[in-house]
Amino acid sequence: MTAIWLEVGGAASSITDAACQRLYALGARGVHCVTPDMSTNQAQINSIKKFGMTGTLDIEVPLWDALGENVNTDLTPYLPQLQAQAAAGWSYFSAEGIGRAGVATIGSVKPYINYGDEYGANMYGGQYNHAANAHFANLLETYHKSAISAYLASSAIAKANCPRYGLTLMMYNPSDLEQDTTALINYINQVGGVQNVMMWCNSDIQSVFNQPWLGIVEALKTAFGFRTDLPWTTVTPPPPVSTVASAPATCLDPAGNVNVFTVASDKTCLWRQKKVDGTWIPRTSLGGICTSPPCAILGPSGVIHLFVRGSDGGVWTKYMFDNQWSTLWTSIGGVTLEGAGVSAVSVSETNLEVWCTGQHNDVYVNVYNGTTWSGWIKQLSPEF
């Protein structure tokens, strides 16, 4: 059983910077925004990507969401709006109750996640999600202990009918939720694992921070762990490797301990410390999503600053003071070239600088004065 991808869904009005920051800290790596229209929801995807998460836009336009009432409707007139939504930064589209032609239209713009068959029902038979433009199959609109036998039977049918089969377990508001986490974990094991657990919070996405949601999140994390890479893909992933093929980053702390940083196969950042006496502390995951080797530096006031290129191409940072790490990764923005790393230097008793290669191979710097960041400033052309 592999780790699961945790996603939280709710209305656009509840997707804010504060909510996304807390969702990321909780372990969520995806946010599912439900919209009743064709707007781009730019502020929402900006908040989602700011904290390194993946955004799925669930388009519940009444035209194609009346339990299949308009299943044969031509959706090509909506292509300009779909393209604008994709340009805004949404990684996936999803919907339910639309026909094959509608799936083809949406899927031509962005990968499409199908949450229902042509009549809006659950995908118990996998009868049409095996179409080439269906991204992955979802079987369960919710979870109930009384329906486990039906779920197991339906998943077997879908696996036989859907080459890109994947199972999302959707869990609705606590008022409808069965809170027996032992039965839930047993079911996930019986069905052969799920790729994605999507906690659906109706209007207020922040209700996931309350009980019983928090208890369920903790039970799932303990049993399976949460993954940071996408659980579904349109291409065959390369074989996993233990670490990124690059030298580790190292940094002395004020006590003289050697701190070593590497990137794991799931793109999280790993930290291990060699004490002055030569003993090692156990390896610790610092989380995050690293798309470059890490960079670490001992800055002013004895603070170790750690920098990586994130999944959004921006620079993300975490710090350690007195051997305690900050809780969250924080974005300092920027757009670094894919494959380019990040470097840093301490320039005074108060300031440090972070350098990266940005668009058009230009070199940029961001200066930290101990309190605030200057923002990225172009310094050099590619030829210096």
N, C-alpha and C positions, 0 to 999 in steps of 0.2 A: 504494500500500500504506500503510494507516494503521498507527499504533502498535498494539501488542497489550497486552491486559490480562494481567498475570502473577498467577497464583493458585497457592497451595501447599496441598496437602491432606494430612491425616493423622489419626491417632486423637486423641480428645479428651484423653487423658492427656498428650499432648505439646504441647498448645496452652496456653502460659503467657505471662505478661507479657514475660519475657525473650525467648522465642521470637518473639512478635509484634513486639517492638521491632526485632529483628534482621531479620525478614522484611520489614518496612516499609523499613528502610534498604537492603535488597537490591533493592528495586523492586517487591515484591509489593503488590497492592492488595486482594486477596481471600484469605480463608482458608476452606478447605473442611473442615468437621469431620464425620468419619464416626462414627456412633453405632449401636450394635446394639439400642437400646431407644428408648423414647419420653420419656426424661428431657429437661429443658430445657437442660442444659449451660450454666447461667447464668454460671459462672466463665469458661468459654471465650469466650462472646460478649462478656462484659465486657472481657476482655483484647484481643480483636480490635478492638472499637470504641474502646478506649482509645487505640489507635494509628492511628485513622482509617481502618480497613479495613472491608470488607464481609464479612459472615459468611453462608455457605451451610451449611445443616444437611442432610447426606446420611443419610437414614434407611434403614439396612440391616436392618430388622426381618425376621427369617426368614419371617414370615407372607407377605410379598410379595416375597421376594428368593430364591426357589428356582428361578431360571431360568424363571419364569413358571408354576411348579407351581400357585400359587394365584392365577392371573391374574384370575379372576372374583370374588375375595373382596370382600365389602362392607367398605369402610374407614370408613364413617360413624361406627361406634362410637368411632373414634379422634379424632373432631373435638375433644373437650375437650382432649386432649393436644396436638394440633396447634395449637390456639388458645393454649395456655399457652406453647408453644415460640415462636410468633410474638410473644407479649407479652414474652417474655424479650429480644427484640431481633434475632432472626434475620431477614435480609432475603429469603432464598430457601430453598426446599426443593428437594431433589433425591433421586432414587432410580432404580432400574431394575427391570425385570421385573414391572411392574404393568400392569393393564388400564386401559381407557378410563374405567371408573367410578371406579377408584382415583385416576387422574389428576385427574378432576373434583373428587373430595373434597379432595385435597391442594391443588389449584389454587384452590379456593374460599377458602382461608385466606391463602396467600401465593403469589407467582409460583413456578412449578414448572419446574425444569430437568430434561429427560428425557435420561438417559444410556443408554437401551436401549428396544427395542420391547416388545410385549406378552409376548414370550418371553425377554426378557433379552438378546437379541442386540444387536449394534451397529446403529445406524440407517443401514444401507447403502441402504435403499430409501426412507427418509423416509416409510414407509407409514402411520404414524399420528401422527407428531409434528406434522402440520399441523392437528390438532384445536385448536379455539379456545383451550383452556386449557393447551396446551403452550407453555412460555415460549420456549425456543429449542432447536434440534436439535443434538445432538452426534453426530458421525460416527465419531470415532476413539477407540477405547478405549486405543490406544497408537500408537506410531510405529515402523515398520520399513521400511528402504529397499526390501526385497524386495516390499513390498505397495503401493508408490506408485501403480502403474497401477490397481490395484483401488480405492484411495482416490479417485483422480481421477474414475473412472467413477461411484463411489457418490455423490460430492459433486454431480455433475451431476444425478443422479436426485433427490437430496434438494432441490436448489434448485428443481426443477420441481414438487415436491410440498409444500413447506413454505413458506408465505408469510412466516413469521418465522424463516426459516433463519438459523442462525448456527453457526459451526464452532469447536469446542473441540478443541485438540490435547492429548491426555492423554499424559504421559510418566511411565513408571513407574520403579521403583527402578533405580539404576545397574547392578545385576546383569543387568537385562533391557534396558538402554538401549543403542541404537546411537549411538556418540558422534561420528559424522561430521557435524559441524555445517554443513559446506558443503552436504551432501545435504539436511539438514533445512531450511536456509534456502531452497534451490532448490525444495523441495517446497512450502513455504509460499507462495512466489511463484507456482508453477504452479497451485496450487489456488485462487488468487485472494485469498489472505490469510486469516488466522484472527482471530477476535475474542478468543480466550482461550487462553492456554497454561497448562494446569494440571499442575503437577509433583506427582506422587503419591508420597509418601514412606512409605507403609504405616504402621508404628507410630510412628516417631520423625520428626516434622516437621522437627526441627533437622538431619537428615542432608542437607538441601538446602544447608547451609553448607559442605559438604565437596565435594571433587572426585569425580566429574566434573561435578556439578551446577553449581558456580560457573562453570566454563568455558562451559557451555551457556547459563547466564543471561547472561553477558557477551556471548557471540556474538549472542544474540537481541536484547539491548539495543542493541548496536552496529548491527545490521542494520535494526531496526524502531523502536526506542524503546519505552518503556512508557507506557501511557496511565493517567491518573488518574481519568477519568470512567468510568462503567459501560459495558461494551461492548455490552450488550443493554438494551432498554427495551420497555415495553408501549405506549408512545406515540411518535409521531413527534417527534423532537427539534427544537428551534428552529434556525434557521440559525446557524452559528457566527459569532461576532464576535471582533474582535481583542483587545478588553479589556472588562472590566466597565465599564458606563457610570457612572463616578464619577471624581472627581479623584484623581490619584495621591497617595500619602503621601510626604512628604519629611522628611528629617532631616539636620542637619549632624553630622558626626563631629568628634572632637577636633582633627583636622588642618584642618578647614574645608572638607572635601569635601562636596558635596551628594549625598545618597543618595536615589534615587527608587524607589518600589515601586508596581507595578501588578499586576493579576490578568489572566492570559492566558485565552484561550477555553477551555482545558482545565482551568481553575480553579487552576492552579499559580501561585505567586507569582514575579514577575519583579523583578530588581534591576538597576539601572544606576547608575553613579557618575560625577558630574561633578567633575573635579579642580579644585583651586584655580586652576590655570593655564587653565581653560576646556576642556580636553580631556576626552573621555568614554572610559570603559572599555567593552568589549563587554558587551552585555546578558547576564545570567546567570539561569538558572532556579534558584530556591531550593526547588522542589518543593512539597509540601504540597497540601492541598485547601482552597481558600478559598471560603467561602460569604458573605463580606462583604468590603468594601474593607479593605486592610491598615491598621494603625496602627503607627507607628514613633516611638520616643522615645530621646533620648540620656540614659541613666541614670547613676547613680553609677559612678565609676571609669572613665568613658569608654566604657562598653559601650552599643551600640545594641541595644535590645530591639524585636522585631517581633512583633505580635500579629494574629491573624485568627480569625474564627469558622470552625470546622471542619465537616466533613460530619456530625458527630454533634451539632452544636449547641453544643458546648463551645468554650472558648477555647484556642488553640494558640499556642505561642511558639517563637521561634528568636532567637539573639543573635549579634552580631558584636563581636569584640574585636581590636584591632590589625589591622583589615581582613581577619580570618579568621572565617568563619561556623561556628557549631556544626554538627555532623554531622546531628543529628536534630531534628525538630520535637517539642516536649514539650507534653503536655496539662496545663493547670492547671484543668481541669474546668469546672463551671458549665453552665447550660442557657440560652443566649441566644435571644431571639426571632428567628425568621426575618426577614431584612431589616434587623435591627438590627446596627449595627457595634460596635466596641470602641474605647474611648479610654483613654489612659494619661497620667499626670503624675508627674514627679519631685518628691517632697515634702521631701526632705532629702538630706544627704550620703550616706546609706545606703539610704534607702527610696524605692520607687516604688509607685504605686497603679494598678491596672487596673479600669476601670469598664465595666459592661454593663447592658443591660435584660433582666431575666429573666422568669420566669413571672408572669402577672397584671400585666405592665408595671411590676413593682417594680424598683428600681435596686439593684445589688449592687456591692461593691468587694472586691478581693483585693489584699492588701498583700505586697510582696516586700521583705525586709530585707537582701538581698544573699546570703542563704543559703537561706531557706525561704519558702514562701508561707503566708499566714494561713488560706487557704480563703475561700470566698465568704461575705460578710456582708451581709445586707439593710440598706440605709441609708435609702432614701426610698420613699414611696408614689408612684404615678404623678403625683400633683398636686404633689409635692415638699413 
